[in-house]
Amino acid sequence: MSATSQLTFDDVYVSFARARVLEGLSLTVGAGEIVGLAGRNGAGKTTTLRAVSGLVPLSMGSITLDGRPLPHSPEAVARRGVAHVPEGRGIFPDLTVDQNVRLGVLGKVGETAAIRSTLEEKFPAIERLRGQRAGRLSGGEQQMLALVRGLVSHPKFLLVDEMSLGLSPRALRTAIESLVTIGRSLDIGMLIVDQNSRMLHEHCDRVYLLRDGKAEVWADSSNIDSVYFE
């Protein structure tokens, strides 16, 4: 993977029913960078990720990967090397853990023994549970499964939506620490959106605050009054 890989939002606008959600959003995520995007409910965090994945159209602006515009279909975006872990995790509850993981590499090139070994080392619970149905896992285990499925194809960039949702503090710390370690070791750029601003500041290289449809670098974590936005 090229060390110069970069996911770039350039003056992005997204509207729904004449209401603008994103208004001139600009930010970058480089290879191996862990970037956070914080904001209140309804600020447009999920819309930002869905715009990357081709799930919502842009009204104006561009999203590029390595200088080339991303296509407008989720399948084509995935082939370009972008994996998306959606809010709610998006696992298939009636399939086994192993079957869910295998879906992460369908139609893609690049599952290697080394990558699988790394994931098994950092997410040992998933290896132990590979024969169980995903719907029977705890919330923390399901989140781990969703992350492994996103990582197993060794994408250039991973998008993670509301990672802390439904997780205990201990499960969240385990998940984010494992994710950051893997991202750095495999040179995967990550954009993590969450209301848990303290978690983002503790683990990300850079945190943007999404407000009024735009993102600004939020370098000062001392003004966090609460772990969660109200």
C-alpha positions in Angstrom: 0.0 0.0 0.0 1.4 3.4 -0.9 2.5 5.6 1.9 1.0 8.5 0.0 -2.5 7.2 0.0 -5.0 9.8 1.1 -8.8 10.1 1.4 -9.8 13.7 0.8 -13.1 15.6 1.2 -13.0 18.8 -0.7 -15.8 21.3 -0.1 -18.5 18.6 0.1 -22.2 19.4 0.2 -25.0 16.9 0.9 -28.7 17.7 1.0 -31.8 15.8 1.8 -35.2 17.2 0.8 -33.8 20.7 0.4 -32.2 20.6 3.9 -28.4 20.8 3.8 -26.6 18.3 6.1 -23.0 18.9 4.9 -22.1 22.4 3.9 -18.5 22.7 2.6 -17.0 19.8 4.5 -13.2 19.4 4.0 -10.9 17.0 5.7 -8.2 14.4 5.0 -7.2 11.0 6.2 -3.8 9.7 5.3 -2.5 6.1 5.1 -2.0 4.7 8.6 -3.7 7.7 10.2 -6.4 7.3 12.8 -8.8 10.3 12.4 -11.8 11.0 14.6 -15.0 12.9 13.6 -17.1 14.1 16.6 -20.4 16.0 16.7 -23.9 16.1 18.1 -26.7 13.8 17.0 -27.9 15.0 13.6 -24.6 16.8 12.8 -24.0 14.7 9.8 -21.4 12.2 11.0 -23.2 9.1 9.5 -24.0 11.1 6.3 -20.2 11.8 6.0 -19.4 8.1 5.9 -22.3 7.2 3.7 -21.1 9.8 1.2 -17.7 8.1 1.0 -19.3 4.7 0.4 -21.6 6.0 -2.3 -24.8 5.5 -0.3 -25.8 9.1 -0.6 -25.1 11.5 -3.5 -23.0 14.7 -3.2 -24.7 18.0 -4.1 -21.4 19.7 -4.6 -17.7 19.0 -4.0 -15.7 15.9 -4.3 -14.4 12.9 -2.3 -11.2 11.5 -3.8 -8.9 8.5 -3.0 -5.3 9.0 -4.1 -6.4 11.9 -6.2 -9.1 10.0 -8.1 -12.8 10.6 -7.4 -14.6 7.8 -5.7 -17.3 6.1 -7.7 -21.0 6.4 -6.7 -21.8 2.7 -5.8 -20.9 0.9 -2.6 -19.5 -2.1 -4.5 -17.2 0.0 -6.6 -16.0 2.0 -3.6 -15.2 -1.3 -1.8 -13.2 -2.5 -4.8 -11.2 0.8 -4.6 -10.2 -0.3 -1.1 -12.6 1.4 1.3 -14.4 -0.7 4.0 -17.4 0.5 6.0 -18.5 -0.7 9.4 -21.9 0.9 9.7 -23.8 2.0 12.8 -25.5 -1.1 14.2 -22.5 -3.2 12.9 -24.3 -4.7 9.9 -23.5 -8.3 10.7 -25.7 -11.2 9.6 -27.1 -12.7 12.8 -28.1 -16.0 11.3 -24.6 -16.7 9.9 -21.7 -18.0 11.9 -18.9 -15.7 12.9 -16.6 -17.4 10.4 -19.2 -16.9 7.6 -19.5 -13.2 8.5 -15.8 -12.8 8.3 -15.6 -14.6 4.9 -18.1 -12.1 3.5 -15.5 -9.4 4.1 -13.4 -10.8 1.3 -16.0 -11.8 -1.2 -15.1 -10.3 -4.6 -11.9 -8.8 -3.2 -8.3 -9.7 -3.7 -5.9 -9.9 -0.8 -6.9 -12.0 2.1 -3.5 -13.4 3.3 -2.5 -15.7 6.1 -0.5 -12.9 7.6 -3.5 -10.6 7.8 -5.8 -13.3 9.2 -3.1 -14.2 11.8 -2.8 -10.5 12.9 -6.5 -10.2 13.3 -6.8 -13.4 15.3 -4.0 -12.2 17.6 -5.7 -8.8 18.3 -9.2 -10.2 18.4 -8.8 -13.6 20.0 -12.5 -13.8 21.0 -13.5 -13.9 17.3 -11.2 -16.9 16.7 -12.7 -18.7 19.6 -16.3 -18.0 18.5 -15.9 -18.6 14.8 -18.5 -21.5 14.8 -21.2 -19.6 16.8 -24.1 -17.7 15.2 -23.4 -14.0 15.2 -26.8 -13.1 16.6 -25.9 -14.9 19.9 -22.8 -12.8 20.6 -22.6 -10.0 23.1 -22.6 -6.4 21.9 -18.9 -6.2 22.4 -18.3 -9.4 20.5 -20.5 -8.3 17.6 -18.5 -5.0 17.4 -15.3 -7.0 17.3 -16.7 -9.2 14.5 -17.8 -6.1 12.5 -14.3 -4.7 12.8 -12.6 -7.9 11.8 -14.9 -8.3 8.8 -14.0 -4.8 7.7 -10.3 -5.3 8.1 -9.8 -8.8 6.8 -9.6 -7.7 3.1 -6.8 -5.2 4.1 -8.5 -2.1 2.8 -6.7 1.2 2.3 -9.2 3.0 4.5 -11.7 1.8 7.1 -14.8 3.8 8.1 -16.3 3.1 11.5 -19.7 4.6 12.5 -20.6 5.0 16.2 -18.1 2.5 17.5 -19.0 3.0 21.2 -22.7 2.3 20.7 -23.9 -0.3 23.2 -20.4 -1.1 24.5 -19.2 -1.1 28.1 -16.2 1.1 28.8 -14.0 -2.0 29.1 -15.2 -3.5 25.8 -14.8 -0.1 24.0 -11.2 0.3 25.3 -10.3 -3.2 24.1 -11.9 -2.6 20.7 -10.3 0.8 20.0 -6.9 -0.2 21.2 -6.9 -3.3 19.0 -8.2 -1.3 16.1 -5.5 1.4 16.4 -2.7 -1.2 16.7 -3.9 -3.0 13.5 -4.4 0.3 11.6 -0.8 1.4 12.3 0.7 -2.0 11.7 -1.1 -2.6 8.3 -0.9 1.1 7.3 -4.7 1.4 7.1 -6.2 4.9 7.3 -9.2 5.1 9.6 -12.1 7.6 9.9 -14.0 6.9 13.2 -17.1 8.9 13.9 -18.5 8.9 17.4 -20.2 11.0 20.1 -17.6 9.7 22.6 -15.3 12.6 22.1 -13.0 11.7 24.9 -12.3 8.3 23.4 -11.5 10.0 20.0 -9.1 12.4 21.6 -7.3 9.7 23.5 -6.7 7.4 20.5 -6.8 9.4 17.3 -4.0 11.3 15.6 -6.4 14.1 14.8 -10.0 14.9 15.7 -12.4 17.0 13.7 -15.5 18.6 15.1 -18.5 18.5 12.7 -20.7 21.6 13.3 -23.0 23.4 10.9 -22.1 21.0 8.1 -18.4 21.8 8.3 -15.4 20.2 10.1 -12.7 22.0 12.0 -9.7 20.4 13.7 -10.5 20.1 17.4 -7.1 20.0 18.9 -8.0 21.2 22.4 -9.5 18.3 24.4 -9.6 20.4 27.6 -12.9 21.9 26.7 -14.8 18.5 26.8 -17.4 19.0 29.5 -18.7 15.5 29.1 -17.7 12.3 27.5 -20.9 12.4 25.4 -22.5 15.4 23.6 -25.9 16.2 24.9 
